[in-house]
Amino acid sequence: MTISQSALLEVSDLVKTFGTGDVATRVLRGLSLSLAKGEMAALLGPSGSGKSTLLTILGTLMKPTSGSYNMLDQDLIAADDNQLTVFRNLHIGFVFQFHNLLPDFTALENVIFPTAVRMGRETSAARDRGRDLLVRMGLEERINFPSTKLSGGQKQRVAVARALMNGPELVLADEPTGNLDRASASQVMELIGQINREEGTTFLISTHDEKIAGLCRRQLVVGDGIVTG
Amino acid sequence: MLYALKIAGRYLTASKAQTALLIVGVAVGVFIFIFMSALIGGLAEFILSRTVGDISHITIEAEIDDPAVLISPNDLDGGHVLFVTERGRDRTATLSDAATWLPLIEAVPGVRAVSPQITGAGFLTRGAQVSQVSVTGLEPGKESAILDLEGYMVAGTVRLGSGLIVLGNRLTDDLALSLGQTLRLQSSNGVTATLTLSGIFDTGNGGMDGARAFVSLSTARTLFAMPQGVTQIEIKLDDLNAADTTALRISGLTGLDAVPWTDGAEQLMEALNAQAQTGYFLKTFALITIVIGVASALLLSTYRRRPEIGIMRAMGASRGFVVFVFVTQGAMIGLMGGVTGAALGYLALLPFPSRDAFQAGTLPLDITQGSYGLAIALTLIGAILASILPARSAARVDPVTAIGQ
């Protein structure tokens, strides 16, 4: 499959079935999707529609039962676990609903993890970038705070900074504001929008919230295992 | 993999109480290992020092030639005996060239002392009382070369000279002898000498204290009519465990039949081996306990940290990285527990007397046989092996499932 000129990624005919036989559940039923570089898209749909499964496959954390997935001219279906690990580290950032920070690490240590794990050590350049990202997230006072002592909104902003640490082309956000109060949710979304505009990072944000989806320039609706709109 | 080291260290310090408990558990296992090593080694040392410490480690004895047998030259197959020489009254063989061999034997590495001796039987007479004794003629100045006579002296001096005799306390009691008194010693050769009691020893060995008489080599020459040579050469080594190899070396060097103390001591060796085997079992069980403890603790840690492992994998940590983090934790626990246990073991053994000062009634713990390095190394290896299963389990964590937990 040839990826179009401006597309960052393209998936087509994605099928994902969990279980076998009578208990087999087909979550994705031939889903096709293309995301352009610099896009900021919302992924909408009811619970169980396959949004999270799609994000997981796009994040290379899971392989589909069938279908194709190309990103940055690489066939990610054919790649093995080691290749996917490296690809994920360099090109994809994650923001989860429950921040998922490493509890025994400070805010800065969490942010620089993706770089440190690749380099095998914490370089001063990584620390500098990590600090810059935290300052940008408005967390200059919390740089060396243990992650467990941060508020929910602060944790999610640290998670966004961590997702951006290696300068990925794609950030996948699964309900990034689902666990935040309205003010914190707005703050996180403002930051995401700012990064998208200034750095051209592609965001695909899964959400139930119409207001959050409204902040994105494109809305994709997933229903019954395919993109319906 | 500096970063993996940092994460492993952070995980250990994050749960200080749990880690401390784990290290203490490992340390206790290592302590038992070291204590058992010191006890088994010390016990073997104690038994050996009590049984063979005062005997010759290698003995060279003159070989007694069998009497000549004359066979008819015309009927070799039939073997008609024409004439047999009866054994004489004196069966004492002589190492006539002893003086030649002594410097050579003394120069063999590991040889601490060499004692040329003339031995034989005799009768000790004091008034109407007669007692049979085993007589040993020693070179003056080498009285304590093999048996620590000087250490066992309870009266008088060990120094042997012409006309002097040293006896055990049991014998002097039987004959009602005291220092300075004279007595007659008649050898199996029929030679009689009048000697003065110059020293009394008490080894605690009834046979030795009641039937041994020590005289000077020159007195023994007279008693046993042996103007030159000796009947045996006794050799003491720095390490009695080297007796077999040193005996072979001396035999090769001199052509004499050097017999190590281990010949004829099979039962003792079997007992010591059985004791050592028991020690190995106990130490192995201690190690198994350590391995199980570390493995179970790390498995629990793996389970508890599944979401974090999932996050790490999602952020680009390879399976190898995860394995390294958990194996490093195991290695750190093993190293810290091993060093702590070894240090505790050493400190606990310090108050016990050294191997040279073992006394009856006390635990013969030999601090030098604690096997500290071995204990640390085996614990480290055991902890690393114990961490492989949890580490592999951690590496197999599915990030999607783990993050969703």
HADDOCK unambig.tbl for C-alpha pairs under 7 A between the chains (distance, minus, plus):
assign (segid A and resid 61 and name CA) (segid B and resid 314 and name CA) 6.87 0.50 0.50
assign (segid A and resid 61 and name CA) (segid B and resid 399 and name CA) 6.83 0.50 0.50
assign (segid A and resid 61 and name CA) (segid B and resid 400 and name CA) 6.53 0.50 0.50
assign (segid A and resid 82 and name CA) (segid B and resid 318 and name CA) 6.81 0.50 0.50
assign (segid A and resid 85 and name CA) (segid B and resid 316 and name CA) 5.05 0.50 0.50
assign (segid A and resid 85 and name CA) (segid B and resid 317 and name CA) 6.86 0.50 0.50
assign (segid A and resid 85 and name CA) (segid B and resid 318 and name CA) 6.21 0.50 0.50
assign (segid A and resid 86 and name CA) (segid B and resid 316 and name CA) 6.09 0.50 0.50
assign (segid A and resid 88 and name CA) (segid B and resid 316 and name CA) 5.91 0.50 0.50
assign (segid A and resid 89 and name CA) (segid B and resid 315 and name CA) 5.67 0.50 0.50
assign (segid A and resid 89 and name CA) (segid B and resid 316 and name CA) 4.26 0.50 0.50
assign (segid A and resid 100 and name CA) (segid B and resid 311 and name CA) 6.83 0.50 0.50
assign (segid A and resid 102 and name CA) (segid B and resid 308 and name CA) 6.08 0.50 0.50
assign (segid A and resid 104 and name CA) (segid B and resid 10 and name CA) 6.96 0.50 0.50
assign (segid A and resid 104 and name CA) (segid B and resid 14 and name CA) 6.31 0.50 0.50
assign (segid A and resid 114 and name CA) (segid B and resid 315 and name CA) 5.50 0.50 0.50
assign (segid A and resid 114 and name CA) (segid B and resid 316 and name CA) 6.31 0.50 0.50
assign (segid A and resid 116 and name CA) (segid B and resid 3 and name CA) 6.81 0.50 0.50
assign (segid A and resid 117 and name CA) (segid B and resid 3 and name CA) 6.77 0.50 0.50
assign (segid A and resid 117 and name CA) (segid B and resid 317 and name CA) 6.00 0.50 0.50
assign (segid A and resid 120 and name CA) (segid B and resid 1 and name CA) 5.26 0.50 0.50
assign (segid A and resid 120 and name CA) (segid B and resid 2 and name CA) 6.06 0.50 0.50
assign (segid A and resid 120 and name CA) (segid B and resid 3 and name CA) 5.19 0.50 0.50
assign (segid A and resid 121 and name CA) (segid B and resid 2 and name CA) 5.53 0.50 0.50
assign (segid A and resid 121 and name CA) (segid B and resid 3 and name CA) 4.56 0.50 0.50
assign (segid A and resid 122 and name CA) (segid B and resid 3 and name CA) 6.88 0.50 0.50
